[in-house]
Amino acid sequence: MSHHLVDEDTARNMADALTYLGRVAIDAGYQSVVADILALRDKMQSIADAEDANRLRRANA
């Protein structure tokens, strides 16, 4: 898999997209997948937060 499409904001962008997808799923009545979507969103947000912390550490090193 090529990584040329991945940048430092990919995890945060994916978390944002999953937030939107969760809202759409709720609006469409797809309750059976909402919890899974939001769990994935939370994982991506955690990855994004960790990446931000690593960038900050490197910038302050």
N, C-alpha and C positions, 0 to 999 in steps of 0.2 A: 504494500500500500504506500502510495506516495504521500509525503508529509508537506508538500509545497503549499497546500491549502490551509495548513494549520499555522495560526499565529498566536501571540501571547494572550489574546482575548477569546480564543476558541471556546474554552470551558465556560466562560461567562456568557458568551453568545448562545451556547447550547442550553445553559440554564434558563436564559431569557426565553428561548424558543420553547422549551418544555413548559414554562409558566403559561405561555400563550396557548400551547396545545392542551394543557390542563383545563384552561378556561373554555376552550372550544368544546372539549369533551363534556364538561359539565353542561354547557348550553345545549349540546346535542343530545343529552340524556345518556351518555355512555358511562354511567357510574361505575361499571365493572372495571374500567381501566384507569379511572382518575387517581386512585391511590398509588398505582404503579408509576404513572407519569410523574406524580409529585415526589415520589421516592427517588426516582431518577433525577429529577430537578434538584433535590436536596443534595444528592451525591455530586452532581456537576457543580453546584454552588460551593460545596466543600473543597472540591479540586481547585476551583477558581480562587477561593480565598487562600488556599495554601500556595498557589502560584504567585498571588499578589504578595504574600508574606515573604516568599523566597526572593522575589524581585526587589522588595524593599531592603531585605538583608544584604543582597548583593550591591545595591546602590549605596548603602551605608558602610560597606566594608572598606 
